[in-house]
Amino acid sequence: MCSISFTEARLLEEHLGAYHNTASDTAHEFIDHCEIPVETTQICPLCATEHYPVQFRRHLARHLQELALFALPKVDDGEGLESRVSHSTQDLLQMDDDMDFQSPSNSTTASEPHLSVEHIKDPDGVMAGSAKGPVPGISEKSASSEVEPEPELNTESTAELLAELKVNPNLKDKFGRTRLSVAAASGQEAIVQWLVGQAEVEADSKDGTGRTPLSWAAENGHEDVVQLLIEREDVHADSKDIDGRTPLSWAAERGYEDVVQLLIEREDVHADSKDIDGRTPLSWATEGGHGDVVQLLIERKDVHADSKDTGGRTPLSWAAENGHEDVVQLLIEREDVHAGSKDNIDGRTPLSWAAERGHEGVVRLLIEREDVDVDSKGNTDGRTPLSWAAERGYEGVVQLLIE
């Protein structure tokens, strides 16, 4: 166990970074949101409770999730819940890329303290009660054997808390996101259900990027949340954000087949909708190599399998560049797909892109077709697929082409 004591928060943050591989901003969040006091007798709380990096990140993720739902671990006297929302959510979103959103029920480990509604009412108990014993310098009140273990804070109890606090379901943070938007994005079905049950809720509210709660739920593959939202008359299932992307577009890009199926079954969803770059859900699905989603889309009569975006690139072009052989196979088997189509980027073909990236399997599939010019030249520089492969040093591709 670490026996170093810290007299300044800065020193504790440095220790967390050096010994626990914790980024300084994350260490600051730990000290701030977990209400860790830094006193002359304070030792590292991670060392004291054996919170190693993975458990630590899960512990902090739970706090961040609570912040996302605006159910804060502590509400200061004289400062209302509403006034703290913007700052806390800003912290959350800044750390979004570095931290997994995990459900509290899945993220708690044996060595972690539990959070509950009572902890929010009584913040002194937030970090006490570890299975390894209380952290020195933190309230002994909750560590007492006379205190019964607190129930874990889960989505159902958080929904109850929101109801108890009588929160405004339409309050927005600085990015224009509502409670419903963040809950939908993290797949908190019980909380979404409570929020959409409020008479005043704006279930289709758009944030600063034009995205709705449905858009976020679809991108993250939360099928049950998507189902809850699209059943509402006030939710536009084909709503476009500022980039012209729909919930279907986001779900297709991420490869969430079940969500895609839910959306394309609706008459009000345009399965071949183009965004501001002229890209369709099929285009995004092919780039990501999501064969099942691609199959769902190309089977529809309203989806153009050889649609060109603003750069003149087809779904086949994107699949070829990224080396997705199964998707390329699906597309070139269709009579309505021109395998030798040139784009507007110097007249490059799917073969040209595949050769430059060194995808031998895709190159082999394409050169076997009669409608593919193996020696096709670019419009301005005259470069061929062989030229690109040779420059990149892809010997296998070069061999296939010179044969």
N, C-alpha and C positions, 0 to 999 in steps of 0.2 A: 504493500500500500504506500502511496505517495505521502510523505510527511512534510512536504514543503508548505509553508503558510504564505498567504498573499495579503498585502496591505493595500493594494491598488487593483482596480478592475483591469487596468492595462496589463499588469503582470500576470494576472490569471488568464487573460486572453492569449498572451504570448505562450503561456504554458500549454493551453489547450491546443494551440497550433503546433507546437514543437513535439509534444508527447502524445497527442491524440489525433494528429493529422486533420485538424479542424481549421477551416478558413476563418480569418479574423472576423468577417462579417457574421458568420454563423456562430462563432463563439460569443460575439456581442449579443446576438439574439438569444442565446442560451441564458446568459447572465441577466438580460433584461426581462424576457418573457417568463422565465422560470422563477423570477424574484430571488435570485441567489445573492445573499448578502456577502460583501467582501469586508471582513473584519480582520483584526490582528491575529485571530486564532483560526481563521478560515483556511481549510485545506481544499484541494481540488475536489469538487463534488463528483467528477467522473471517476477519479481514482478511489474515492471513498465508497462509491456504490458499484464499482466495477462496471460502469457504463462504457463499454468500448465502442469504437466508431460506428458500427452498424446499429447497435442498440441506441446509441446517442442520436443518430440521425432519425431513427424511428420515433424516439421520444419527442424530439423537436418537431418532427412532421405532424405529430398529433396536435401540438400547440398551434402550428401554422394552419391546420385544418380548422381548428376552432376559430382562429382569427378570420379565416375565409368565410365562415358562417356567422361572423360577427358575434359569437358567443365568447366573450373574452374571459380569460382566467381571473381577471381582476378588474373591477370597476371602481375607480377612485371616487371618494366622497367629493361632491361638488363638481364632478365631471361626468356628464351623462354618457350613456352608451353610444348614443348617436354621434357625439362629438369625437369619439375615439375611433370610429369606424374607418375613416379615410386614411389616417396614419397607419393603422394596423394592417389594413388591406394593402397599402402601398408596400409595406415591409414584406408581406406575403408574396406579392406578385414579383418583387425584385428577386426573391429567392426561389421562385417557381422552377427555374431551369435547373437548379442545383439540388432540389429536394423532391422526393417522390411524395405524391399525395397518397396517403394510406389511411384506410379506415381505422379508427381507433380500436375497433374490435379485432383487427388483424395485426396491429402494430405493437401491442403491449407484450413485453417479455416478463419473465419471472422476476427480473431484477429491477423492473421499472415501477415507480409509484403510479397509482391509479388516479384519474381525475374524474370528478363527478359533478353533478349540479351543486351539491353541498360545497365542493371545493371552490366553486365560483362564488358562492355566498361567503365562504370562509377561506380566503386565499392563503392563510397561514399554513394550511395543510397541503398545499400544492406539491411540495417536493419531499415531504416527510413520508414515513411509512414504507421505505424501501425494504425489500426482502433481505437486504444485506445490512439493515440497520439504518437509523436516521443519519442524514448528512450533517456533520458538525456545523453549528452556527445557525441551523434552521429549526423552526419551532419544534419543541418536544411534545407539544400538545397532541398532534396526530400520531406521534410515534409511540404514545403510551399504550400499554397492553389493554387498557380499559376501553380504548376506542375500537369499535368494530371496523373491519376492513371496508373501505368505500367501494360501492359498485362502480364498474367501469363506465366511462362516458361513451355512449354509442350514439348512432344516428337518431334512434328513437328518443333517447333522453335529451339530446340536443334540440330536437323538434319541440319537446315539451318545454325546454328552457326558453326557446324563442317565443312560444305562446305565453309563457309566464311573464316574460319581459315586455310583452305587447309591442314587439318591434315593428317598424315600418318596412313592409316587404319590398317596397320600391326604392329604398334608399340606395343611392349610387356612390361609388368611390370616384377617385379622380380620373379613372379610366372609363367611367360610365357603366361599370358592371354592377349589377344588383346582387342581392343575396341569392336569388334564384339562379342567376347566371353562374356563380361560383359553385353552388351546390350541384347544379346540373353537370358542370364540367368535371367534377370529382365523383360523380355517380352516386350521390347521397339520396337514394330514392325516397326514404322516409321523410327527409327534410324537404325535398322537392314536392312531395305529396302534400305536406303541411302548407307550404308556401302557395301552391296553386289553389289550395282550398280557401285562401283568404279572398274575400269579395273584392278587395281593392287592388289585388295583385295585377301587375302588367306582365303577363306571361310571355309576351312577345317583344319585350323591351329590348332596344338595340343599344349596344355600348358604343364607345368612341370609334370603333372600327366597323360599325354596322352589324356586328354579330349578335345573334339572339341566344337565349339559353339552349334552344334546340340545336343551333349550330355547334355550340361547345360540346353538348352531349353527344352529337353525332360524330364529331372529330375524335372523341375519346372512347367511342364504342360502347356507350352505356345504353344498351338496348331497352331496358325497362324504363329508364328516364325518357328516352325518345318516345316510347309508346305512350307514356303519361302525357307528354306535351302535344303530340300530334292528334290526340283524341279531342283536344280543346278547339272550339270554334274560333277562338281569338288568336290562335297560333297559325302563322303562315308557314306551311311546311316547305315552301320553295323560296323562302326569303333570301335575298342577295345582300352580301356585305359590301363594303366599299370597293372590294376587288372583284365584285361580281360573282363571288363564290357562294354556292348554296350548301345547305346541310348535306345533301347527297354528294356534292363535290368533295367535301372534307372527309366523309365516311369512305368514299371510294379511294381517295389518296392513301388513307391509313389501312385499307384492306378489311374493313369491318363488314363482312358479308351479310350478317343478319340485319344490321342497321340499313344497309343498302336495300335489302329485300323489303323491309318495312316501308321505306320511302318510295321505291319505284312502283309499289302496288297501288299507290294513291294517284287518283286522276289529276290532282292539282300539282303534281310534281313533274317537271319537264326533265326527263332522263338524259337529254342531250344538250342541256343548257350550257351556254358558253360564258366564261368569265371575261374580264377586261382584256385578257391576253388571248382570247379565242380558244381557251382550253376547256374541254368537256370533262365530265366525271370519268369517262373512258380513258381519256388522255392521261389523267392523273393516276388511274389504276394501273395502266400499262407501264408507266414510269416506275411505279413501286413494285411491279412484278406480281401483282395480286391476281393470279389466274382465275380463282373462283369468282371474283368480282367482275373481271373482264368477261367471263363466260355469261354471267347474269345479264350484263349490259348488251353484248353483241347479239344476244338472242332476241332482243327487242326490235320491233319494226321501226320504232321512232329514234333509234340510235344509229348514226352514220359511222360505220367502223373505220372509214378512211378520211374522217373530218380533219381539215387543216386549221391550225391555230394562226395567230397573226404573223408568226415567223415561217408559216408554210409547212410546219412540221406535223406529221400524222402520228396517231397512237403507235403505229409500227416503228416509226423513227425513234420515239422515246424508249420503247421496249428494246430495240436493237442497241441503242447507245448504252443502255444499262445492263446488257447481257442476259436478259430474261428469255431463255430459249423456249420455255413452255408457252409463254405469252406470244412470242414471235410465231410459233407454230400455229397457235389458235388463229392468228390474224391472217397469215399467208395462205391458209386453207380456204379462205373466203374469196369468192369471185369478185366481190366489190372492193377488195383491197389491192391497190397498185403497189407492188413490192419495190418498184424502182422509182417511186415518186421523189421528185426533187423539192427541197425546201427553198425558202427565200434567203437563207444564210449561205450565199455563194453557191447555191444549187447543189447542196449535198444530199446524198441518198441515205437510206437506212444502212446500206452496206458500207458507205463511207464512214458513218459514225461508229459502226461495229468494228471496222478495221482499225480505226484510230484508237479505240479502247482495248483492242486485243482480245475480243470475244470470239474465239475460234468456232465454238458451236453455232453461234448465230451466223457468222460468216459462211459456214458450210451450208446452213439452211438456205441462205439467200442466193448463193452462187449457183445453186442447183435449179433455180427458177429461170424460165425462158424470158420473163419480163424484167429481168435484172441485168443491166449493163455492167459487167465486172470492171470495165475500164472507164466508167463514167467520169467526166472531168468537171471540175468546179467552174462556175460561170466566169470568174475573174482571174483566179490564179492557176486554173487548169490542173489542179491537183486531183489525183486519182486515189481510190482506196489503197492501192499498193503504196503510193507515196506516203500516205499517213501511217500505214503499218510499218514501213521501213524506217521512217523518222523516229517512231517510238520504240523500235527494236523488237517488234513482235515477230519472231522468226516463224512460228507456226502459222500465223496468218499470212505472212509473206509467201511461205511455201504453198499454201492453199491457192493463193491468187496467181502465182507464176505458173502453176500447173495448168 
